[in-house]
Amino acid sequence: MTRTKIRLDTMSDVNKFISTMSSLNEKVWLEDGEGCRVSATSLLGAVYSLEWDNIYCYCEKDIGGHLMPWAI
């Protein structure tokens, strides 16, 4: 499983991120590093993650190339 720290600052970031993750046909999650996990393809989940201090993106496969615009 790959873990990448990302940054989502605006609703535009969130919308582009969700669109990209939805196109992958992979299970992708966002996690705060303290156990709270939401689907990376969920608008509500991604908006919720804007409140977290740290956002990590998890996937079974390496999707690092797709995360470049948001990777820290």
N, CA, C and O atoms as a CHARMM CRD file, in Angstrom:
* protein
*
  288
    1    1 MET  N      0.84800  -1.17700   0.00000 PROA 1      0.00000
    2    1 MET  CA     0.00000   0.00000   0.00000 PROA 1      0.00000
    3    1 MET  C      0.89100   1.23700   0.00000 PROA 1      0.00000
    4    1 MET  O      1.84200   1.31900   0.77700 PROA 1      0.00000
    5    2 THR  N      0.59200   2.17800  -0.85000 PROA 2      0.00000
    6    2 THR  CA     1.37600   3.41600  -0.90100 PROA 2      0.00000
    7    2 THR  C      0.68600   4.50400  -0.09100 PROA 2      0.00000
    8    2 THR  O     -0.54200   4.57200  -0.02500 PROA 2      0.00000
    9    3 ARG  N      1.49000   5.33800   0.51100 PROA 3      0.00000
   10    3 ARG  CA     0.99300   6.45800   1.32600 PROA 3      0.00000
   11    3 ARG  C      1.71800   7.71400   0.86900 PROA 3      0.00000
   12    3 ARG  O      2.94700   7.75200   0.82400 PROA 3      0.00000
   13    4 THR  N      0.94700   8.74200   0.53200 PROA 4      0.00000
   14    4 THR  CA     1.50600  10.00500   0.07300 PROA 4      0.00000
   15    4 THR  C      0.84300  11.14600   0.83000 PROA 4      0.00000
   16    4 THR  O     -0.38400  11.21500   0.91000 PROA 4      0.00000
   17    5 LYS  N      1.65400  12.03700   1.38300 PROA 5      0.00000
   18    5 LYS  CA     1.10200  13.20600   2.04600 PROA 5      0.00000
   19    5 LYS  C      0.70200  14.20700   0.96800 PROA 5      0.00000
   20    5 LYS  O      1.48100  14.51700   0.06700 PROA 5      0.00000
   21    6 ILE  N     -0.53700  14.70700   1.07900 PROA 6      0.00000
   22    6 ILE  CA    -1.03300  15.65100   0.08200 PROA 6      0.00000
   23    6 ILE  C     -1.57600  16.89200   0.76600 PROA 6      0.00000
   24    6 ILE  O     -1.69000  16.96700   1.98900 PROA 6      0.00000
   25    7 ARG  N     -1.90600  17.86200  -0.07600 PROA 7      0.00000
   26    7 ARG  CA    -2.46900  19.11100   0.41500 PROA 7      0.00000
   27    7 ARG  C     -3.66600  19.48000  -0.45300 PROA 7      0.00000
   28    7 ARG  O     -3.56300  19.55300  -1.67700 PROA 7      0.00000
   29    8 LEU  N     -4.79600  19.71000   0.19800 PROA 8      0.00000
   30    8 LEU  CA    -5.99900  20.19600  -0.47200 PROA 8      0.00000
   31    8 LEU  C     -6.37600  21.49300   0.22100 PROA 8      0.00000
   32    8 LEU  O     -6.74500  21.48400   1.39500 PROA 8      0.00000
   33    9 ASP  N     -6.28900  22.60700  -0.49300 PROA 9      0.00000
   34    9 ASP  CA    -6.52300  23.91500   0.12100 PROA 9      0.00000
   35    9 ASP  C     -7.85000  24.55700  -0.25400 PROA 9      0.00000
   36    9 ASP  O     -8.42800  25.29600   0.54200 PROA 9      0.00000
   37   10 THR  N     -8.32600  24.28600  -1.43200 PROA 10     0.00000
   38   10 THR  CA    -9.52100  24.97500  -1.92500 PROA 10     0.00000
   39   10 THR  C    -10.52800  23.96700  -2.47800 PROA 10     0.00000
   40   10 THR  O    -10.20100  22.79900  -2.68800 PROA 10     0.00000
   41   11 MET  N    -11.73800  24.42700  -2.70600 PROA 11     0.00000
   42   11 MET  CA   -12.74400  23.55800  -3.32100 PROA 11     0.00000
   43   11 MET  C    -12.33400  23.17900  -4.74000 PROA 11     0.00000
   44   11 MET  O    -12.66900  22.09000  -5.20600 PROA 11     0.00000
   45   12 SER  N    -11.62700  24.04600  -5.42000 PROA 12     0.00000
   46   12 SER  CA   -11.11700  23.71500  -6.74500 PROA 12     0.00000
   47   12 SER  C    -10.14500  22.54100  -6.65500 PROA 12     0.00000
   48   12 SER  O    -10.20100  21.62200  -7.47100 PROA 12     0.00000
   49   13 ASP  N     -9.24900  22.57200  -5.65600 PROA 13     0.00000
   50   13 ASP  CA    -8.33100  21.44600  -5.42300 PROA 13     0.00000
   51   13 ASP  C     -9.12100  20.16600  -5.18600 PROA 13     0.00000
   52   13 ASP  O     -8.82400  19.12400  -5.76900 PROA 13     0.00000
   53   14 VAL  N    -10.12600  20.25600  -4.33000 PROA 14     0.00000
   54   14 VAL  CA   -10.94600  19.09200  -3.98000 PROA 14     0.00000
   55   14 VAL  C    -11.62700  18.52200  -5.21700 PROA 14     0.00000
   56   14 VAL  O    -11.58700  17.31200  -5.44100 PROA 14     0.00000
   57   15 ASN  N    -12.24500  19.36800  -6.01400 PROA 15     0.00000
   58   15 ASN  CA   -12.95600  18.89800  -7.21600 PROA 15     0.00000
   59   15 ASN  C    -12.01600  18.23500  -8.21600 PROA 15     0.00000
   60   15 ASN  O    -12.34700  17.18900  -8.77300 PROA 15     0.00000
   61   16 LYS  N    -10.85400  18.82800  -8.45000 PROA 16     0.00000
   62   16 LYS  CA    -9.87800  18.24300  -9.37800 PROA 16     0.00000
   63   16 LYS  C     -9.33800  16.93100  -8.83200 PROA 16     0.00000
   64   16 LYS  O     -9.15500  15.97000  -9.58000 PROA 16     0.00000
   65   17 PHE  N     -9.08000  16.88900  -7.52100 PROA 17     0.00000
   66   17 PHE  CA    -8.56800  15.67700  -6.88400 PROA 17     0.00000
   67   17 PHE  C     -9.58400  14.54300  -7.01200 PROA 17     0.00000
   68   17 PHE  O     -9.22400  13.43400  -7.40500 PROA 17     0.00000
   69   18 ILE  N    -10.83500  14.80700  -6.68700 PROA 18     0.00000
   70   18 ILE  CA   -11.87700  13.77900  -6.77000 PROA 18     0.00000
   71   18 ILE  C    -12.03600  13.28300  -8.20200 PROA 18     0.00000
   72   18 ILE  O    -12.17600  12.08200  -8.43300 PROA 18     0.00000
   73   19 SER  N    -12.01600  14.18100  -9.14000 PROA 19     0.00000
   74   19 SER  CA   -12.13900  13.79600 -10.54500 PROA 19     0.00000
   75   19 SER  C    -10.98800  12.86500 -10.95600 PROA 19     0.00000
   76   19 SER  O    -11.20300  11.85900 -11.63300 PROA 19     0.00000
   77   20 THR  N     -9.77800  13.21100 -10.54100 PROA 20     0.00000
   78   20 THR  CA    -8.61100  12.38500 -10.86900 PROA 20     0.00000
   79   20 THR  C     -8.69800  11.02400 -10.20100 PROA 20     0.00000
   80   20 THR  O     -8.46200  10.00400 -10.84800 PROA 20     0.00000
   81   21 MET  N     -9.03400  10.98800  -8.91800 PROA 21     0.00000
   82   21 MET  CA    -9.10100   9.72500  -8.18400 PROA 21     0.00000
   83   21 MET  C    -10.22500   8.83500  -8.71100 PROA 21     0.00000
   84   21 MET  O    -10.08100   7.61300  -8.75100 PROA 21     0.00000
   85   22 SER  N    -11.33300   9.43600  -9.11200 PROA 22     0.00000
   86   22 SER  CA   -12.46500   8.66900  -9.64000 PROA 22     0.00000
   87   22 SER  C    -12.13300   7.99500 -10.96800 PROA 22     0.00000
   88   22 SER  O    -12.70400   6.95700 -11.30000 PROA 22     0.00000
   89   23 SER  N    -11.22200   8.57600 -11.71600 PROA 23     0.00000
   90   23 SER  CA   -10.86200   8.02000 -13.02200 PROA 23     0.00000
   91   23 SER  C     -9.90500   6.83000 -12.93000 PROA 23     0.00000
   92   23 SER  O     -9.64100   6.18100 -13.94200 PROA 23     0.00000
   93   24 LEU  N     -9.38100   6.53300 -11.73900 PROA 24     0.00000
   94   24 LEU  CA    -8.35600   5.50100 -11.59500 PROA 24     0.00000
   95   24 LEU  C     -8.87500   4.07400 -11.50000 PROA 24     0.00000
   96   24 LEU  O     -8.11800   3.13500 -11.74800 PROA 24     0.00000
   97   25 ASN  N    -10.13500   3.88100 -11.15000 PROA 25     0.00000
   98   25 ASN  CA   -10.68200   2.54000 -10.93100 PROA 25     0.00000
   99   25 ASN  C     -9.89500   1.76600  -9.88600 PROA 25     0.00000
  100   25 ASN  O     -9.71400   0.55500 -10.00700 PROA 25     0.00000
  101   26 GLU  N     -9.43300   2.45900  -8.87200 PROA 26     0.00000
  102   26 GLU  CA    -8.72900   1.87100  -7.72900 PROA 26     0.00000
  103   26 GLU  C     -9.41700   2.34600  -6.46300 PROA 26     0.00000
  104   26 GLU  O    -10.05900   3.39700  -6.46100 PROA 26     0.00000
  105   27 LYS  N     -9.29000   1.58800  -5.39400 PROA 27     0.00000
  106   27 LYS  CA    -9.77800   2.05700  -4.09400 PROA 27     0.00000
  107   27 LYS  C     -8.72600   2.99400  -3.52400 PROA 27     0.00000
  108   27 LYS  O     -7.58100   2.60200  -3.29700 PROA 27     0.00000
  109   28 VAL  N     -9.13100   4.24000  -3.29500 PROA 28     0.00000
  110   28 VAL  CA    -8.22700   5.26900  -2.80000 PROA 28     0.00000
  111   28 VAL  C     -8.88300   5.91500  -1.58400 PROA 28     0.00000
  112   28 VAL  O    -10.08000   6.20100  -1.58800 PROA 28     0.00000
  113   29 TRP  N     -8.07800   6.14200  -0.53700 PROA 29     0.00000
  114   29 TRP  CA    -8.59400   6.72400   0.69200 PROA 29     0.00000
  115   29 TRP  C     -7.79200   7.94700   1.09000 PROA 29     0.00000
  116   29 TRP  O     -6.63000   8.10000   0.71200 PROA 29     0.00000
  117   30 LEU  N     -8.42500   8.80800   1.85400 PROA 30     0.00000
  118   30 LEU  CA    -7.75500   9.91600   2.52400 PROA 30     0.00000
  119   30 LEU  C     -7.77300   9.60200   4.01000 PROA 30     0.00000
  120   30 LEU  O     -8.77800   9.13200   4.54300 PROA 30     0.00000
  121   31 GLU  N     -6.65800   9.86300   4.67400 PROA 31     0.00000
  122   31 GLU  CA    -6.57500   9.60100   6.10300 PROA 31     0.00000
  123   31 GLU  C     -5.84700  10.74400   6.78300 PROA 31     0.00000
  124   31 GLU  O     -4.97200  11.37900   6.19500 PROA 31     0.00000
  125   32 ASP  N     -6.22200  11.00000   8.03800 PROA 32     0.00000
  126   32 ASP  CA    -5.61400  12.10700   8.78200 PROA 32     0.00000
  127   32 ASP  C     -4.36000  11.69900   9.55400 PROA 32     0.00000
  128   32 ASP  O     -3.72100  12.55300  10.16800 PROA 32     0.00000
  129   33 GLY  N     -3.99800  10.44700   9.54000 PROA 33     0.00000
  130   33 GLY  CA    -2.83000   9.97800  10.27600 PROA 33     0.00000
  131   33 GLY  C     -3.16200   9.55300  11.69200 PROA 33     0.00000
  132   33 GLY  O     -2.30300   9.02800  12.40100 PROA 33     0.00000
  133   34 GLU  N     -4.40900   9.77700  12.11600 PROA 34     0.00000
  134   34 GLU  CA    -4.84600   9.39700  13.46000 PROA 34     0.00000
  135   34 GLU  C     -5.98600   8.38500  13.40400 PROA 34     0.00000
  136   34 GLU  O     -6.64500   8.12900  14.41200 PROA 34     0.00000
  137   35 GLY  N     -6.21300   7.81400  12.23400 PROA 35     0.00000
  138   35 GLY  CA    -7.20700   6.75900  12.11300 PROA 35     0.00000
  139   35 GLY  C     -8.50200   7.13100  11.43200 PROA 35     0.00000
  140   35 GLY  O     -9.30600   6.24700  11.13500 PROA 35     0.00000
  141   36 CYS  N     -8.73900   8.40600  11.17000 PROA 36     0.00000
  142   36 CYS  CA    -9.94600   8.80800  10.45700 PROA 36     0.00000
  143   36 CYS  C     -9.69300   8.62400   8.95800 PROA 36     0.00000
  144   36 CYS  O     -8.74400   9.18400   8.41000 PROA 36     0.00000
  145   37 ARG  N    -10.54300   7.83900   8.30700 PROA 37     0.00000
  146   37 ARG  CA   -10.35100   7.51900   6.89400 PROA 37     0.00000
  147   37 ARG  C    -11.64600   7.73400   6.13300 PROA 37     0.00000
  148   37 ARG  O    -12.71900   7.34700   6.59600 PROA 37     0.00000
  149   38 VAL  N    -11.54400   8.35700   4.95300 PROA 38     0.00000
  150   38 VAL  CA   -12.68600   8.57800   4.07200 PROA 38     0.00000
  151   38 VAL  C    -12.29300   8.21800   2.64300 PROA 38     0.00000
  152   38 VAL  O    -11.11000   8.18300   2.30400 PROA 38     0.00000
  153   39 SER  N    -13.27700   7.95500   1.82800 PROA 39     0.00000
  154   39 SER  CA   -13.02800   7.65400   0.42300 PROA 39     0.00000
  155   39 SER  C    -12.48900   8.89900  -0.28800 PROA 39     0.00000
  156   39 SER  O    -12.99500  10.00400  -0.09200 PROA 39     0.00000
  157   40 ALA  N    -11.47400   8.70900  -1.09900 PROA 40     0.00000
  158   40 ALA  CA   -10.89100   9.82500  -1.85300 PROA 40     0.00000
  159   40 ALA  C    -11.75000  10.20800  -3.05300 PROA 40     0.00000
  160   40 ALA  O    -11.45300  11.18600  -3.73900 PROA 40     0.00000
  161   41 THR  N    -12.80500   9.45300  -3.31200 PROA 41     0.00000
  162   41 THR  CA   -13.69900   9.79400  -4.42000 PROA 41     0.00000
  163   41 THR  C    -14.99300  10.42300  -3.91700 PROA 41     0.00000
  164   41 THR  O    -15.90400  10.69500  -4.69900 PROA 41     0.00000
  165   42 SER  N    -15.07000  10.65200  -2.61600 PROA 42     0.00000
  166   42 SER  CA   -16.26300  11.23100  -2.00700 PROA 42     0.00000
  167   42 SER  C    -16.09700  12.73200  -1.81300 PROA 42     0.00000
  168   42 SER  O    -15.15200  13.17600  -1.16000 PROA 42     0.00000
  169   43 LEU  N    -17.01000  13.51300  -2.37500 PROA 43     0.00000
  170   43 LEU  CA   -16.95600  14.96100  -2.20300 PROA 43     0.00000
  171   43 LEU  C    -17.06900  15.32000  -0.72300 PROA 43     0.00000
  172   43 LEU  O    -16.30600  16.14400  -0.21800 PROA 43     0.00000
  173   44 LEU  N    -18.00900  14.70900  -0.04400 PROA 44     0.00000
  174   44 LEU  CA   -18.19700  15.00100   1.37700 PROA 44     0.00000
  175   44 LEU  C    -16.94900  14.62900   2.18200 PROA 44     0.00000
  176   44 LEU  O    -16.53000  15.38000   3.06200 PROA 44     0.00000
  177   45 GLY  N    -16.35500  13.46900   1.88000 PROA 45     0.00000
  178   45 GLY  CA   -15.14500  13.04800   2.57500 PROA 45     0.00000
  179   45 GLY  C    -13.97600  13.98200   2.33100 PROA 45     0.00000
  180   45 GLY  O    -13.25200  14.33200   3.26300 PROA 45     0.00000
  181   46 ALA  N    -13.78800  14.38400   1.08900 PROA 46     0.00000
  182   46 ALA  CA   -12.66800  15.27400   0.75700 PROA 46     0.00000
  183   46 ALA  C    -12.85700  16.65200   1.37900 PROA 46     0.00000
  184   46 ALA  O    -11.89000  17.26000   1.83700 PROA 46     0.00000
  185   47 VAL  N    -14.09100  17.15100   1.40300 PROA 47     0.00000
  186   47 VAL  CA   -14.35500  18.44200   2.04700 PROA 47     0.00000
  187   47 VAL  C    -14.07000  18.32700   3.55400 PROA 47     0.00000
  188   47 VAL  O    -13.48600  19.23100   4.15100 PROA 47     0.00000
  189   48 TYR  N    -14.48000  17.22300   4.15000 PROA 48     0.00000
  190   48 TYR  CA   -14.21100  16.96900   5.56800 PROA 48     0.00000
  191   48 TYR  C    -12.70600  16.99400   5.85100 PROA 48     0.00000
  192   48 TYR  O    -12.27000  17.50600   6.88100 PROA 48     0.00000
  193   49 SER  N    -11.92400  16.43800   4.93100 PROA 49     0.00000
  194   49 SER  CA   -10.47000  16.36500   5.13400 PROA 49     0.00000
  195   49 SER  C     -9.80200  17.74100   5.12700 PROA 49     0.00000
  196   49 SER  O     -8.66800  17.87100   5.58800 PROA 49     0.00000
  197   50 LEU  N    -10.47900  18.76600   4.61500 PROA 50     0.00000
  198   50 LEU  CA    -9.90600  20.11400   4.61800 PROA 50     0.00000
  199   50 LEU  C     -9.64300  20.60900   6.04200 PROA 50     0.00000
  200   50 LEU  O     -8.81700  21.50000   6.24200 PROA 50     0.00000
  201   51 GLU  N    -10.32800  20.04600   7.01800 PROA 51     0.00000
  202   51 GLU  CA   -10.17000  20.44300   8.41600 PROA 51     0.00000
  203   51 GLU  C     -8.99400  19.74300   9.10500 PROA 51     0.00000
  204   51 GLU  O     -8.61100  20.13600  10.20700 PROA 51     0.00000
  205   52 TRP  N     -8.42400  18.73100   8.48600 PROA 52     0.00000
  206   52 TRP  CA    -7.34300  17.96200   9.09900 PROA 52     0.00000
  207   52 TRP  C     -6.02700  18.71700   9.02300 PROA 52     0.00000
  208   52 TRP  O     -5.79700  19.49800   8.10000 PROA 52     0.00000
  209   53 ASP  N     -5.16900  18.47500  10.00400 PROA 53     0.00000
  210   53 ASP  CA    -3.82200  19.05700   9.98900 PROA 53     0.00000
  211   53 ASP  C     -2.94600  18.39800   8.93400 PROA 53     0.00000
  212   53 ASP  O     -2.14500  19.06800   8.28200 PROA 53     0.00000
  213   54 ASN  N     -3.09500  17.08900   8.76500 PROA 54     0.00000
  214   54 ASN  CA    -2.32500  16.32700   7.77900 PROA 54     0.00000
  215   54 ASN  C     -3.29000  15.46700   6.97600 PROA 54     0.00000
  216   54 ASN  O     -4.23300  14.89600   7.52400 PROA 54     0.00000
  217   55 ILE  N     -3.04700  15.38000   5.67200 PROA 55     0.00000
  218   55 ILE  CA    -3.86400  14.53000   4.81000 PROA 55     0.00000
  219   55 ILE  C     -2.92000  13.57300   4.08300 PROA 55     0.00000
  220   55 ILE  O     -1.96300  13.99000   3.43100 PROA 55     0.00000
  221   56 TYR  N     -3.21700  12.28200   4.21400 PROA 56     0.00000
  222   56 TYR  CA    -2.45300  11.25500   3.52400 PROA 56     0.00000
  223   56 TYR  C     -3.37200  10.52900   2.56500 PROA 56     0.00000
  224   56 TYR  O     -4.52200  10.24100   2.89800 PROA 56     0.00000
  225   57 CYS  N     -2.87200  10.23300   1.37800 PROA 57     0.00000
  226   57 CYS  CA    -3.62400   9.48700   0.38300 PROA 57     0.00000
  227   57 CYS  C     -3.05700   8.07300   0.33100 PROA 57     0.00000
  228   57 CYS  O     -1.84800   7.87900   0.19800 PROA 57     0.00000
  229   58 TYR  N     -3.95000   7.08300   0.43900 PROA 58     0.00000
  230   58 TYR  CA    -3.56500   5.67800   0.43000 PROA 58     0.00000
  231   58 TYR  C     -4.18900   4.96900  -0.76400 PROA 58     0.00000
  232   58 TYR  O     -5.32600   5.24000  -1.15200 PROA 58     0.00000
  233   59 CYS  N     -3.40700   4.04900  -1.33800 PROA 59     0.00000
  234   59 CYS  CA    -3.90900   3.20000  -2.40800 PROA 59     0.00000
  235   59 CYS  C     -3.09800   1.91300  -2.42300 PROA 59     0.00000
  236   59 CYS  O     -1.92200   1.90800  -2.05800 PROA 59     0.00000
  237   60 GLU  N     -3.72900   0.82500  -2.84600 PROA 60     0.00000
  238   60 GLU  CA    -3.03400  -0.46100  -2.95600 PROA 60     0.00000
  239   60 GLU  C     -1.92800  -0.39900  -4.01500 PROA 60     0.00000
  240   60 GLU  O     -0.90000  -1.06300  -3.88400 PROA 60     0.00000
  241   61 LYS  N     -2.14300   0.38500  -5.04200 PROA 61     0.00000
  242   61 LYS  CA    -1.17700   0.49900  -6.13500 PROA 61     0.00000
  243   61 LYS  C     -0.47300   1.85000  -6.07300 PROA 61     0.00000
  244   61 LYS  O     -0.94100   2.77400  -5.40800 PROA 61     0.00000
  245   62 ASP  N      0.63700   1.95500  -6.76200 PROA 62     0.00000
  246   62 ASP  CA     1.38300   3.21300  -6.81600 PROA 62     0.00000
  247   62 ASP  C      0.67500   4.17900  -7.77200 PROA 62     0.00000
  248   62 ASP  O      0.64700   3.96800  -8.98500 PROA 62     0.00000
  249   63 ILE  N      0.10900   5.23100  -7.20100 PROA 63     0.00000
  250   63 ILE  CA    -0.58200   6.24100  -8.01400 PROA 63     0.00000
  251   63 ILE  C      0.11900   7.59600  -7.88200 PROA 63     0.00000
  252   63 ILE  O     -0.47200   8.64000  -8.16200 PROA 63     0.00000
  253   64 GLY  N      1.36600   7.56700  -7.45900 PROA 64     0.00000
  254   64 GLY  CA     2.12300   8.78800  -7.20400 PROA 64     0.00000
  255   64 GLY  C      2.11300   9.78700  -8.34200 PROA 64     0.00000
  256   64 GLY  O      2.05500  10.99300  -8.10200 PROA 64     0.00000
  257   65 GLY  N      2.16600   9.31800  -9.56100 PROA 65     0.00000
  258   65 GLY  CA     2.14900  10.21400 -10.71100 PROA 65     0.00000
  259   65 GLY  C      0.86300  11.01500 -10.80500 PROA 65     0.00000
  260   65 GLY  O      0.86900  12.15600 -11.26900 PROA 65     0.00000
  261   66 HSD  N     -0.23000  10.42800 -10.37000 PROA 66     0.00000
  262   66 HSD  CA    -1.52400  11.11000 -10.39600 PROA 66     0.00000
  263   66 HSD  C     -1.66500  12.10700  -9.25100 PROA 66     0.00000
  264   66 HSD  O     -2.52600  12.98500  -9.29800 PROA 66     0.00000
  265   67 LEU  N     -0.83100  11.97800  -8.23000 PROA 67     0.00000
  266   67 LEU  CA    -0.92400  12.84700  -7.05200 PROA 67     0.00000
  267   67 LEU  C     -0.00800  14.05800  -7.10500 PROA 67     0.00000
  268   67 LEU  O     -0.01200  14.87900  -6.18800 PROA 67     0.00000
  269   68 MET  N      0.76100  14.17600  -8.14900 PROA 68     0.00000
  270   68 MET  CA     1.76100  15.25900  -8.25200 PROA 68     0.00000
  271   68 MET  C      1.20700  16.65600  -7.95600 PROA 68     0.00000
  272   68 MET  O      1.86600  17.41600  -7.24600 PROA 68     0.00000
  273   69 PRO  N      0.03000  17.03200  -8.46300 PROA 69     0.00000
  274   69 PRO  CA    -0.44900  18.40800  -8.19100 PROA 69     0.00000
  275   69 PRO  C     -0.74000  18.69200  -6.71500 PROA 69     0.00000
  276   69 PRO  O     -0.79200  19.85000  -6.30100 PROA 69     0.00000
  277   70 TRP  N     -0.93000  17.63200  -5.92400 PROA 70     0.00000
  278   70 TRP  CA    -1.29900  17.81400  -4.51600 PROA 70     0.00000
  279   70 TRP  C     -0.25000  17.29400  -3.53700 PROA 70     0.00000
  280   70 TRP  O     -0.36900  17.51800  -2.33200 PROA 70     0.00000
  281   71 ALA  N      0.75800  16.61700  -4.02600 PROA 71     0.00000
  282   71 ALA  CA     1.77100  16.01600  -3.14500 PROA 71     0.00000
  283   71 ALA  C      2.62600  17.09300  -2.48300 PROA 71     0.00000
  284   71 ALA  O      2.94400  18.12500  -3.07300 PROA 71     0.00000
  285   72 ILE  N      2.98100  16.80900  -1.24200 PROA 72     0.00000
  286   72 ILE  CA     3.84600  17.71800  -0.48800 PROA 72     0.00000
  287   72 ILE  C      5.25200  17.14900  -0.48100 PROA 72     0.00000
  288   72 ILE  O      6.15700  17.74900   0.09900 PROA 72     0.00000
